[in-house]
Amino acid sequence: RFSGTFVGNAESASPAAATSPAAVAAATLPAVPTIPVVPTIVGVPNTVAEGVLNPNEVKPPASGTRRARVLYDYEAADSTELALLADEMITVYSLPGMDPDWLIGERGNQKGKVPVTYLELLS
């Protein structure tokens, strides 16, 4: 009999029996470094890996850009977003893996994420 070795051992009075199986496994197994697997798209910088999309580093697709009219003023929440003024015209496109509620918008040399609900997409 192995006293206190198994988490499911009801007879054991060791502290290990009171902890979760994950905690016991973490405490007893050797630490093995893990490498996160992040999908990449050829030609697009891997800025999504850090959880931050830097619109200034992405290039518009060869096809698939559209013009859009801004319906409402929009104040950018951070540097990855583009502030919008109602009735202005911008160019927009999406990127693979991007939230479908957002597009990348360009106005002159400014670029950033814009909410789709603030736009009227044109041809």
DRENDODREN-819192 format. One record per atom (N, C-alpha, C): x, y, z. Coordinates in nm, 4 decimals. Example, Ala and Ser with C-alpha at 12.3 -4.5 7.8 and 13.67 -1.06 7.14 Angstrom:
2
east 1.3190, north -0.5690, up 0.7800
east 1.2300, north -0.4500, up 0.7800
east 1.3200, north -0.3300, up 0.7800
east 1.2850, north -0.2250, up 0.7080
east 1.3670, north -0.1060, up 0.7140
east 1.2900, north 0.0030, up 0.7870
//
This chain:
123
east 0.0840, north -0.1177, up 0.0000
east 0.0000, north 0.0000, up 0.0000
east 0.0888, north 0.1245, up 0.0000
east 0.0512, north 0.2237, up -0.0841
east 0.1280, north 0.3472, up -0.0954
east 0.0490, north 0.4585, up -0.0290
east 0.0815, north 0.4899, up 0.0916
east 0.0074, north 0.5900, up 0.1670
east 0.0308, north 0.7292, up 0.1095
east -0.0774, north 0.7973, up 0.0732
east -0.0697, north 0.9363, up 0.0288
east -0.0231, north 0.9538, up -0.1139
east -0.0045, north 0.8467, up -0.1884
east 0.0443, north 0.8592, up -0.3243
east -0.0673, north 0.8869, up -0.4228
east -0.1808, north 0.8250, up -0.4047
east -0.2905, north 0.8391, up -0.4981
east -0.3926, north 0.9390, up -0.4454
east -0.4393, north 1.0267, up -0.5336
east -0.5367, north 1.1286, up -0.4952
east -0.6676, north 1.0638, up -0.4534
east -0.7065, north 0.9550, up -0.5177
east -0.8332, north 0.8906, up -0.4890
east -0.8286, north 0.8000, up -0.3670
east -0.7186, north 0.7914, up -0.2944
east -0.7037, north 0.7046, up -0.1783
east -0.7752, north 0.7675, up -0.0594
east -0.8923, north 0.7185, up -0.0251
east -0.9725, north 0.7777, up 0.0824
east -0.9107, north 0.7521, up 0.2191
east -0.8263, north 0.6517, up 0.2327
east -0.7687, north 0.6204, up 0.3623
east -0.6510, north 0.7112, up 0.3960
east -0.5977, north 0.7759, up 0.2972
east -0.4792, north 0.8586, up 0.3186
east -0.5174, north 0.9890, up 0.3872
east -0.4340, north 1.0328, up 0.4771
east -0.4578, north 1.1591, up 0.5464
east -0.3558, north 1.2637, up 0.5034
east -0.2819, north 1.2351, up 0.3970
east -0.1788, north 1.3296, up 0.3530
east -0.2424, north 1.4506, up 0.2858
east -0.1748, north 1.5637, up 0.2843
east -0.2289, north 1.6840, up 0.2199
east -0.2476, north 1.6643, up 0.0701
east -0.1715, north 1.5757, up 0.0072
east -0.1851, north 1.5548, up -0.1369
east -0.3228, north 1.5010, up -0.1712
east -0.3841, north 1.4260, up -0.0805
east -0.5159, north 1.3692, up -0.1068
east -0.6226, north 1.4774, up -0.1106
east -0.5967, north 1.5918, up -0.0502
east -0.6956, north 1.6987, up -0.0447
east -0.6828, north 1.7953, up -0.1617
east -0.5778, north 1.7820, up -0.2409
east -0.5598, north 1.8745, up -0.3526
east -0.6151, north 1.8151, up -0.4797
east -0.6281, north 1.8989, up -0.5798
east -0.6842, north 1.8544, up -0.7069
east -0.5847, north 1.7686, up -0.7828
east -0.6339, north 1.6830, up -0.8736
east -0.5423, north 1.6009, up -0.9541
east -0.4452, north 1.6857, up -1.0357
east -0.4901, north 1.8007, up -1.0836
east -0.4012, north 1.8862, up -1.1626
east -0.2885, north 1.9400, up -1.0763
east -0.3197, north 1.9770, up -0.9510
east -0.2171, north 2.0294, up -0.8616
east -0.1164, north 1.9212, up -0.8264
east -0.1660, north 1.7980, up -0.8051
east -0.0764, north 1.6871, up -0.7734
east 0.0123, north 1.6577, up -0.8925
east -0.0465, north 1.6557, up -1.0132
east 0.0322, north 1.6284, up -1.1337
east 0.1373, north 1.7362, up -1.1541
east 0.1010, north 1.8616, up -1.1307
east 0.1957, north 1.9712, up -1.1482
east 0.3084, north 1.9629, up -1.0466
east 0.2768, north 1.9166, up -0.9257
east 0.3773, north 1.9095, up -0.8207
east 0.4682, north 1.7877, up -0.8367
east 0.4183, north 1.6801, up -0.8977
east 0.4969, north 1.5581, up -0.9050
east 0.5654, north 1.5373, up -1.0387
east 0.5156, north 1.5983, up -1.1456
east 0.5767, north 1.5797, up -1.2761
east 0.6885, north 1.6805, up -1.2973
east 0.7915, north 1.6431, up -1.3707
east 0.8977, north 1.7395, up -1.3988
east 0.8448, north 1.8500, up -1.4899
east 0.8973, north 1.9682, up -1.4721
east 0.8537, north 2.0814, up -1.5527
east 0.9071, north 2.0655, up -1.6941
east 0.8165, north 2.0645, up -1.7904
east 0.8546, north 2.0538, up -1.9302
east 0.8103, north 2.1812, up -1.9989
east 0.9025, north 2.2546, up -2.0571
east 0.8611, north 2.3783, up -2.1242
east 0.7741, north 2.3457, up -2.2445
east 0.6715, north 2.4274, up -2.2643
east 0.5850, north 2.4083, up -2.3792
east 0.6061, north 2.5229, up -2.4763
east 0.5911, north 2.4924, up -2.6025
east 0.6055, north 2.5931, up -2.7063
east 0.4676, north 2.6167, up -2.7649
east 0.4169, north 2.7409, up -2.7566
east 0.2840, north 2.7662, up -2.8111
east 0.2849, north 2.7522, up -2.9628
east 0.1807, north 2.6941, up -3.0160
east 0.1674, north 2.6793, up -3.1600
east 0.0770, north 2.7909, up -3.2089
east 0.1319, north 2.8762, up -3.2937
east 0.0579, north 2.9906, up -3.3448
east 0.0540, north 2.9806, up -3.4961
east -0.0656, north 2.9755, up -3.5542
east -0.0712, north 2.9686, up -3.6999
east -0.0197, north 3.0973, up -3.7618
east 0.0508, north 3.0849, up -3.8714
east 0.1016, north 3.2031, up -3.9395
east 0.0508, north 3.2052, up -4.0820
east 0.0460, north 3.3232, up -4.1373
east 0.0021, north 3.3421, up -4.2737
east 0.1193, north 3.3997, up -4.3505
east 0.1535, north 3.3380, up -4.4608
east 0.2674, north 3.3831, up -4.5397
east 0.2441, north 3.5262, up -4.5852
east 0.3428, north 3.6112, up -4.5625
east 0.3346, north 3.7498, up -4.6067
east 0.2738, north 3.8440, up -4.5048
east 0.2206, north 3.7917, up -4.3950
east 0.1611, north 3.8768, up -4.2916
east 0.2450, north 3.8617, up -4.1664
east 0.2962, north 3.9723, up -4.1118
east 0.3758, north 3.9614, up -3.9888
east 0.2961, north 3.8950, up -3.8786
east 0.3633, north 3.8194, up -3.7949
east 0.2961, north 3.7433, up -3.6894
east 0.2718, north 3.8303, up -3.5668
east 0.1927, north 3.9358, up -3.5826
east 0.1620, north 4.0242, up -3.4716
east 0.0484, north 3.9692, up -3.3871
east -0.0282, north 3.8727, up -3.4403
east -0.1389, north 3.8149, up -3.3651
east -0.0859, north 3.7279, up -3.2523
east 0.0370, north 3.6764, up -3.2658
east 0.0944, north 3.5887, up -3.1643
east 0.1047, north 3.6596, up -3.0301
east 0.1345, north 3.7882, up -3.0317
east 0.1438, north 3.8618, up -2.9064
east 0.0067, north 3.9094, up -2.8594
east -0.0974, north 3.8809, up -2.9368
east -0.2310, north 3.9225, up -2.8979
east -0.2621, north 4.0652, up -2.9374
east -0.1692, north 4.1298, up -3.0083
east -0.1889, north 4.2682, up -3.0475
east -0.1714, north 4.2778, up -3.1985
east -0.2712, north 4.3269, up -3.2651
east -0.2616, north 4.3470, up -3.4086
east -0.2122, north 4.4881, up -3.4316
east -0.0985, north 4.4999, up -3.4969
east -0.0454, north 4.6317, up -3.5293
east -0.0798, north 4.6590, up -3.6746
east -0.1847, north 4.7358, up -3.6997
east -0.2294, north 4.7600, up -3.8367
east -0.1227, north 4.8236, up -3.9248
east -0.0293, north 4.8946, up -3.8672
east 0.0745, north 4.9583, up -3.9473
east 0.1703, north 4.8571, up -4.0070
east 0.1719, north 4.7338, up -3.9554
east 0.2618, north 4.6310, up -4.0066
east 0.1961, north 4.5392, up -4.1082
east 0.0646, north 4.5499, up -4.1279
east -0.0026, north 4.4620, up -4.2232
east -0.0220, north 4.5341, up -4.3555
east -0.0183, north 4.4572, up -4.4610
east -0.0377, north 4.5127, up -4.5941
east -0.1748, north 4.4698, up -4.6452
east -0.2427, north 4.5573, up -4.7212
east -0.3739, north 4.5188, up -4.7729
east -0.3607, north 4.4024, up -4.8704
east -0.4632, north 4.3192, up -4.8791
east -0.4581, north 4.2096, up -4.9741
east -0.4558, north 4.2630, up -5.1173
east -0.4025, north 4.1830, up -5.2096
east -0.3951, north 4.2250, up -5.3497
east -0.5336, north 4.2535, up -5.4056
east -0.6322, north 4.1784, up -5.3606
east -0.7706, north 4.2047, up -5.3990
east -0.8547, north 4.1967, up -5.2725
east -0.9710, north 4.2545, up -5.2762
east -1.0579, north 4.2450, up -5.1601
east -1.0705, north 4.3734, up -5.0807
east -1.0102, north 4.4831, up -5.1273
east -1.0316, north 4.6101, up -5.0582
east -1.1618, north 4.6708, up -5.1095
east -1.2286, north 4.7413, up -5.0205
east -1.3547, north 4.8061, up -5.0558
east -1.3540, north 4.9477, up -5.0020
east -1.4369, north 5.0303, up -5.0600
east -1.4597, north 5.1643, up -5.0075
east -1.5740, north 5.1553, up -4.9082
east -1.5706, north 5.2405, up -4.8088
east -1.6775, north 5.2429, up -4.7098
east -1.7034, north 5.3876, up -4.6679
east -1.8295, north 5.4152, up -4.6420
east -1.8678, north 5.5456, up -4.5877
east -1.8914, north 5.5265, up -4.4392
east -1.8359, north 5.6167, up -4.3602
east -1.8500, north 5.6097, up -4.2151
east -1.9867, north 5.6669, up -4.1768
east -2.0618, north 5.5892, up -4.0987
east -2.1966, north 5.6301, up -4.0593
east -2.1987, north 5.7174, up -3.9345
east -2.1077, north 5.6902, up -3.8405
east -2.1075, north 5.7615, up -3.7126
east -1.9633, north 5.7945, up -3.6740
east -1.9478, north 5.8972, up -3.5927
east -1.8160, north 5.9261, up -3.5365
east -1.7738, north 5.8093, up -3.4474
east -1.6455, north 5.7778, up -3.4495
east -1.5927, north 5.6710, up -3.3642
east -1.4594, north 5.7158, up -3.3070
east -1.4471, north 5.7093, up -3.1751
east -1.3226, north 5.7455, up -3.1079
east -1.2408, north 5.6185, up -3.0848
east -1.1175, north 5.6164, up -3.1338
east -1.0311, north 5.4988, up -3.1197
east -1.0020, north 5.4729, up -2.9726
east -1.0126, north 5.3450, up -2.9328
east -0.9875, north 5.3069, up -2.7937
east -0.8382, north 5.2935, up -2.7645
east -0.7588, north 5.2610, up -2.8675
east -0.6136, north 5.2493, up -2.8490
east -0.5442, north 5.2725, up -2.9833
east -0.4125, north 5.2547, up -2.9860
east -0.3349, north 5.2871, up -3.1056
east -0.3568, north 5.1889, up -3.2207
east -0.4229, north 5.0753, up -3.1959
east -0.4478, north 4.9803, up -3.3044
east -0.5764, north 5.0143, up -3.3797
east -0.6548, north 5.1075, up -3.3285
east -0.7815, north 5.1444, up -3.3911
east -0.7687, north 5.2777, up -3.4639
east -0.8587, north 5.2994, up -3.5595
east -0.8611, north 5.4219, up -3.6383
east -0.9830, north 5.5037, up -3.5975
east -0.9615, north 5.6293, up -3.5576
east -1.0732, north 5.7183, up -3.5244
east -1.1461, north 5.7545, up -3.6538
east -1.2788, north 5.7639, up -3.6459
east -1.3600, north 5.7898, up -3.7649
east -1.4481, north 5.9120, up -3.7450
east -1.4762, north 5.9802, up -3.8553
east -1.5711, north 6.0905, up -3.8550
east -1.6849, north 6.0549, up -3.9497
east -1.8072, north 6.0843, up -3.9091
east -1.9243, north 6.0523, up -3.9905
east -1.9106, north 6.1137, up -4.1296
east -1.9554, north 6.0400, up -4.2307
east -1.9592, north 6.0796, up -4.3718
east -1.8240, north 6.0791, up -4.4428
east -1.7154, north 6.0418, up -4.3770
east -1.5884, north 6.0329, up -4.4499
east -1.5800, north 5.8993, up -4.5224
east -1.4979, north 5.8929, up -4.6255
east -1.4778, north 5.7724, up -4.7046
east -1.3424, north 5.7126, up -4.6696
east -1.3401, north 5.5807, up -4.6455
east -1.2155, north 5.5111, up -4.6149
east -1.2096, north 5.3818, up -4.6977
east -1.0917, north 5.3243, up -4.7065
east -1.0729, north 5.1938, up -4.7697
east -1.0663, north 5.0906, up -4.6587
east -1.1347, north 4.9774, up -4.6762
east -1.1369, north 4.8736, up -4.5728
east -1.1078, north 4.7369, up -4.6329
east -1.0561, north 4.6475, up -4.5497
east -1.0344, north 4.5078, up -4.5869
east -1.0230, north 4.4262, up -4.4604
east -1.0398, north 4.2949, up -4.4758
east -1.0275, north 4.2062, up -4.3601
east -0.9026, north 4.1219, up -4.3758
east -0.8584, north 4.0665, up -4.2641
east -0.7433, north 3.9771, up -4.2615
east -0.7886, north 3.8406, up -4.2122
east -0.7260, north 3.7336, up -4.2610
east -0.7618, north 3.6005, up -4.2121
east -0.7419, north 3.5905, up -4.0618
east -0.8378, north 3.5310, up -3.9932
east -0.8285, north 3.5131, up -3.8491
east -0.8709, north 3.6338, up -3.7672
east -0.9095, north 3.7400, up -3.8341
east -0.9497, north 3.8624, up -3.7639
east -1.0955, north 3.8520, up -3.7209
east -1.1302, north 3.9137, up -3.6094
east -1.2681, north 3.9179, up -3.5608
east -1.3577, north 3.9723, up -3.6725
east -1.4659, north 3.9021, up -3.7076
east -1.5513, north 3.9471, up -3.8181
east -1.6256, north 4.0769, up -3.7905
east -1.6282, north 4.1226, up -3.6680
east -1.6938, north 4.2490, up -3.6349
east -1.6042, north 4.3694, up -3.6608
east -1.4805, north 4.3457, up -3.7047
east -1.3830, north 4.4520, up -3.7271
east -1.3215, north 4.4379, up -3.8653
east -1.2811, north 4.5490, up -3.9234
east -1.2063, north 4.5528, up -4.0481
east -1.0840, north 4.6414, up -4.0272
east -0.9882, north 4.6309, up -4.1173
east -0.8768, north 4.7249, up -4.1180
east -0.9189, north 4.8399, up -4.2075
east -0.9103, north 4.9606, up -4.1564
east -0.9467, north 5.0789, up -4.2335
east -0.8244, north 5.1630, up -4.2624
east -0.8219, north 5.2240, up -4.3812
east -0.7122, north 5.3126, up -4.4205
east -0.7674, north 5.4459, up -4.4659
east -0.7038, north 5.5512, up -4.4185
east -0.7341, north 5.6880, up -4.4596
east -0.5993, north 5.7541, up -4.4819
east -0.5638, north 5.7768, up -4.6088
east -0.4317, north 5.8332, up -4.6376
east -0.3240, north 5.7380, up -4.5886
east -0.2356, north 5.7865, up -4.5021
east -0.1298, north 5.7006, up -4.4466
east -0.1658, north 5.6479, up -4.3081
east -0.2884, north 5.6731, up -4.2635
east -0.3335, north 5.6217, up -4.1339
east -0.4045, north 5.4884, up -4.1548
east -0.3814, north 5.3961, up -4.0609
east -0.4376, north 5.2623, up -4.0721
east -0.4747, north 5.2137, up -3.9326
east -0.5857, north 5.1405, up -3.9206
east -0.6249, north 5.0851, up -3.7917
east -0.7530, north 5.0044, up -3.8015
east -0.7842, north 4.9332, up -3.6930
east -0.9073, north 4.8545, up -3.6878
east -1.0266, north 4.9483, up -3.6745
east -1.1362, north 4.9109, up -3.7438
east -1.2598, north 4.9886, up -3.7355
east -1.3767, north 4.8919, up -3.7187
east -1.4782, north 4.9301, up -3.6398
east -1.5946, north 4.8422, up -3.6215
east -1.6830, north 4.8433, up -3.7468
east -1.7236, north 4.7263, up -3.7916
east -1.8059, north 4.7125, up -3.9122
east -1.9379, north 4.7856, up -3.8969
east -1.9953, north 4.7878, up -3.7770
east -2.1271, north 4.8494, up -3.7567
east -2.1267, north 5.0008, up -3.7788
east -2.0088, north 5.0620, up -3.7847
east -1.9995, north 5.2052, up -3.8079
east -1.9845, north 5.2373, up -3.9563
east -1.9909, north 5.1352, up -4.0430
east -1.9610, north 5.1556, up -4.1852
east -2.0757, north 5.1159, up -4.2749
east -2.0841, north 5.1847, up -4.3880
east -2.1682, north 5.1430, up -4.4994
east -2.0706, north 5.0990, up -4.6080
east -2.0658, north 4.9665, up -4.6324
east -1.9728, north 4.9139, up -4.7311
east -2.0243, north 4.9418, up -4.8709
east -1.9360, north 4.9968, up -4.9545
east -1.9716, north 5.0305, up -5.0932
east -1.8992, north 4.9346, up -5.1869
east -1.9230, north 4.9469, up -5.3154
east -1.8590, north 4.8547, up -5.4111
east -1.7097, north 4.8768, up -5.4214
//
